Amino acid sequence: MQLRSVGFGLKQSTALFALLGKEGLSASDVVPALSRGMAKAAKDGVPAGRFFKQTFDQIKNAKNDTDAVPNLK
């Protein structure tokens, strides 16, 4: 997945991976799921930036872990 496609530079990408690690998530688990989600979004005509924002808004506003990432399954 190229985080550049959603406007992330090296600094933001590094911060994202650091945050994932801090929260106990492995980037090697999260990145493939994001990549699959972005590929599906592109196929459905959803721009990468919008998909990324929607995904992180869902995570931020979720009541529990199951609700957090329905579009990454």
mmCIF file of the C-alpha atoms, coordinates in Angstrom:
data_MODEL
# 
_entry.id   MODEL 
# 
loop_
_atom_site.group_PDB 
_atom_site.id 
_atom_site.type_symbol 
_atom_site.label_atom_id 
_atom_site.label_alt_id 
_atom_site.label_comp_id 
_atom_site.label_asym_id 
_atom_site.label_entity_id 
_atom_site.label_seq_id 
_atom_site.pdbx_PDB_ins_code 
_atom_site.Cartn_x 
_atom_site.Cartn_y 
_atom_site.Cartn_z 
_atom_site.occupancy 
_atom_site.B_iso_or_equiv 
_atom_site.pdbx_formal_charge 
_atom_site.auth_seq_id 
_atom_site.auth_comp_id 
_atom_site.auth_asym_id 
_atom_site.auth_atom_id 
_atom_site.pdbx_PDB_model_num 
ATOM 1  C CA . MET A 1 1  ? 0.000   0.000  0.000  1.00 0.00 ? 1  MET A CA 1 
ATOM 2  C CA . GLN A 1 2  ? 1.321   3.402  -0.852 1.00 0.00 ? 2  GLN A CA 1 
ATOM 3  C CA . LEU A 1 3  ? 0.422   5.873  1.829  1.00 0.00 ? 3  LEU A CA 1 
ATOM 4  C CA . ARG A 1 4  ? 1.457   8.588  -0.605 1.00 0.00 ? 4  ARG A CA 1 
ATOM 5  C CA . SER A 1 5  ? -1.810  7.965  -2.444 1.00 0.00 ? 5  SER A CA 1 
ATOM 6  C CA . VAL A 1 6  ? -3.702  9.342  0.558  1.00 0.00 ? 6  VAL A CA 1 
ATOM 7  C CA . GLY A 1 7  ? -1.338  12.251 1.086  1.00 0.00 ? 7  GLY A CA 1 
ATOM 8  C CA . PHE A 1 8  ? 0.999   10.743 3.672  1.00 0.00 ? 8  PHE A CA 1 
ATOM 9  C CA . GLY A 1 9  ? 4.666   11.656 3.540  1.00 0.00 ? 9  GLY A CA 1 
ATOM 10 C CA . LEU A 1 10 ? 7.475   9.774  5.246  1.00 0.00 ? 10 LEU A CA 1 
ATOM 11 C CA . LYS A 1 11 ? 6.893   11.545 8.563  1.00 0.00 ? 11 LYS A CA 1 
ATOM 12 C CA . GLN A 1 12 ? 3.150   10.769 8.635  1.00 0.00 ? 12 GLN A CA 1 
ATOM 13 C CA . SER A 1 13 ? 3.681   7.165  7.541  1.00 0.00 ? 13 SER A CA 1 
ATOM 14 C CA . THR A 1 14 ? 6.266   6.647  10.264 1.00 0.00 ? 14 THR A CA 1 
ATOM 15 C CA . ALA A 1 15 ? 3.941   8.217  12.833 1.00 0.00 ? 15 ALA A CA 1 
ATOM 16 C CA . LEU A 1 16 ? 1.095   5.921  11.731 1.00 0.00 ? 16 LEU A CA 1 
ATOM 17 C CA . PHE A 1 17 ? 3.257   2.806  12.112 1.00 0.00 ? 17 PHE A CA 1 
ATOM 18 C CA . ALA A 1 18 ? 4.525   4.022  15.492 1.00 0.00 ? 18 ALA A CA 1 
ATOM 19 C CA . LEU A 1 19 ? 0.951   4.613  16.659 1.00 0.00 ? 19 LEU A CA 1 
ATOM 20 C CA . LEU A 1 20 ? -0.100  1.155  15.503 1.00 0.00 ? 20 LEU A CA 1 
ATOM 21 C CA . GLY A 1 21 ? 2.803   -0.362 17.429 1.00 0.00 ? 21 GLY A CA 1 
ATOM 22 C CA . LYS A 1 22 ? 1.999   1.686  20.526 1.00 0.00 ? 22 LYS A CA 1 
ATOM 23 C CA . GLU A 1 23 ? -1.573  0.385  20.402 1.00 0.00 ? 23 GLU A CA 1 
ATOM 24 C CA . GLY A 1 24 ? -0.315  -3.194 20.143 1.00 0.00 ? 24 GLY A CA 1 
ATOM 25 C CA . LEU A 1 25 ? -1.110  -3.623 16.465 1.00 0.00 ? 25 LEU A CA 1 
ATOM 26 C CA . SER A 1 26 ? 1.333   -5.074 14.012 1.00 0.00 ? 26 SER A CA 1 
ATOM 27 C CA . ALA A 1 27 ? 1.796   -3.014 10.860 1.00 0.00 ? 27 ALA A CA 1 
ATOM 28 C CA . SER A 1 28 ? 2.312   -6.315 9.039  1.00 0.00 ? 28 SER A CA 1 
ATOM 29 C CA . ASP A 1 29 ? -1.280  -7.225 9.965  1.00 0.00 ? 29 ASP A CA 1 
ATOM 30 C CA . VAL A 1 30 ? -2.875  -3.819 9.435  1.00 0.00 ? 30 VAL A CA 1 
ATOM 31 C CA . VAL A 1 31 ? -1.243  -2.789 6.155  1.00 0.00 ? 31 VAL A CA 1 
ATOM 32 C CA . PRO A 1 32 ? -2.489  -5.790 4.130  1.00 0.00 ? 32 PRO A CA 1 
ATOM 33 C CA . ALA A 1 33 ? -6.027  -5.211 5.434  1.00 0.00 ? 33 ALA A CA 1 
ATOM 34 C CA . LEU A 1 34 ? -5.844  -1.529 4.500  1.00 0.00 ? 34 LEU A CA 1 
ATOM 35 C CA . SER A 1 35 ? -4.467  -2.480 1.092  1.00 0.00 ? 35 SER A CA 1 
ATOM 36 C CA . ARG A 1 36 ? -7.359  -4.877 0.467  1.00 0.00 ? 36 ARG A CA 1 
ATOM 37 C CA . GLY A 1 37 ? -9.831  -2.243 1.600  1.00 0.00 ? 37 GLY A CA 1 
ATOM 38 C CA . MET A 1 38 ? -8.263  0.415  -0.609 1.00 0.00 ? 38 MET A CA 1 
ATOM 39 C CA . ALA A 1 39 ? -8.304  -1.944 -3.603 1.00 0.00 ? 39 ALA A CA 1 
ATOM 40 C CA . LYS A 1 40 ? -11.996 -2.673 -3.044 1.00 0.00 ? 40 LYS A CA 1 
ATOM 41 C CA . ALA A 1 41 ? -12.721 1.036  -2.606 1.00 0.00 ? 41 ALA A CA 1 
ATOM 42 C CA . ALA A 1 42 ? -10.903 1.842  -5.859 1.00 0.00 ? 42 ALA A CA 1 
ATOM 43 C CA . LYS A 1 43 ? -12.903 -0.860 -7.643 1.00 0.00 ? 43 LYS A CA 1 
ATOM 44 C CA . ASP A 1 44 ? -16.077 0.760  -6.261 1.00 0.00 ? 44 ASP A CA 1 
ATOM 45 C CA . GLY A 1 45 ? -14.906 4.203  -7.412 1.00 0.00 ? 45 GLY A CA 1 
ATOM 46 C CA . VAL A 1 46 ? -14.105 5.548  -3.941 1.00 0.00 ? 46 VAL A CA 1 
ATOM 47 C CA . PRO A 1 47 ? -10.958 7.721  -3.858 1.00 0.00 ? 47 PRO A CA 1 
ATOM 48 C CA . ALA A 1 48 ? -8.156  6.451  -1.612 1.00 0.00 ? 48 ALA A CA 1 
ATOM 49 C CA . GLY A 1 49 ? -8.195  9.564  0.563  1.00 0.00 ? 49 GLY A CA 1 
ATOM 50 C CA . ARG A 1 50 ? -11.914 9.274  1.250  1.00 0.00 ? 50 ARG A CA 1 
ATOM 51 C CA . PHE A 1 51 ? -11.616 5.544  2.035  1.00 0.00 ? 51 PHE A CA 1 
ATOM 52 C CA . PHE A 1 52 ? -8.746  6.201  4.419  1.00 0.00 ? 52 PHE A CA 1 
ATOM 53 C CA . LYS A 1 53 ? -10.616 8.996  6.230  1.00 0.00 ? 53 LYS A CA 1 
ATOM 54 C CA . GLN A 1 54 ? -13.817 6.939  6.474  1.00 0.00 ? 54 GLN A CA 1 
ATOM 55 C CA . THR A 1 55 ? -11.899 3.956  7.819  1.00 0.00 ? 55 THR A CA 1 
ATOM 56 C CA . PHE A 1 56 ? -10.139 5.949  10.531 1.00 0.00 ? 56 PHE A CA 1 
ATOM 57 C CA . ASP A 1 57 ? -13.349 7.786  11.429 1.00 0.00 ? 57 ASP A CA 1 
ATOM 58 C CA . GLN A 1 58 ? -15.038 4.380  11.877 1.00 0.00 ? 58 GLN A CA 1 
ATOM 59 C CA . ILE A 1 59 ? -12.201 3.204  14.099 1.00 0.00 ? 59 ILE A CA 1 
ATOM 60 C CA . LYS A 1 60 ? -12.265 6.398  16.156 1.00 0.00 ? 60 LYS A CA 1 
ATOM 61 C CA . ASN A 1 61 ? -16.049 6.326  16.632 1.00 0.00 ? 61 ASN A CA 1 
ATOM 62 C CA . ALA A 1 62 ? -16.522 2.578  17.123 1.00 0.00 ? 62 ALA A CA 1 
ATOM 63 C CA . LYS A 1 63 ? -18.108 1.255  20.289 1.00 0.00 ? 63 LYS A CA 1 
ATOM 64 C CA . ASN A 1 64 ? -15.972 -1.896 20.189 1.00 0.00 ? 64 ASN A CA 1 
ATOM 65 C CA . ASP A 1 65 ? -13.214 -3.582 18.159 1.00 0.00 ? 65 ASP A CA 1 
ATOM 66 C CA . THR A 1 66 ? -15.652 -5.534 15.981 1.00 0.00 ? 66 THR A CA 1 
ATOM 67 C CA . ASP A 1 67 ? -17.452 -2.379 14.888 1.00 0.00 ? 67 ASP A CA 1 
ATOM 68 C CA . ALA A 1 68 ? -14.168 -0.566 14.266 1.00 0.00 ? 68 ALA A CA 1 
ATOM 69 C CA . VAL A 1 69 ? -13.163 -2.088 10.948 1.00 0.00 ? 69 VAL A CA 1 
ATOM 70 C CA . PRO A 1 70 ? -16.104 -3.603 9.058  1.00 0.00 ? 70 PRO A CA 1 
ATOM 71 C CA . ASN A 1 71 ? -14.765 -2.505 5.655  1.00 0.00 ? 71 ASN A CA 1 
ATOM 72 C CA . LEU A 1 72 ? -11.369 -4.157 6.197  1.00 0.00 ? 72 LEU A CA 1 
ATOM 73 C CA . LYS A 1 73 ? -12.654 -7.711 6.489  1.00 0.00 ? 73 LYS A CA 1 
# 
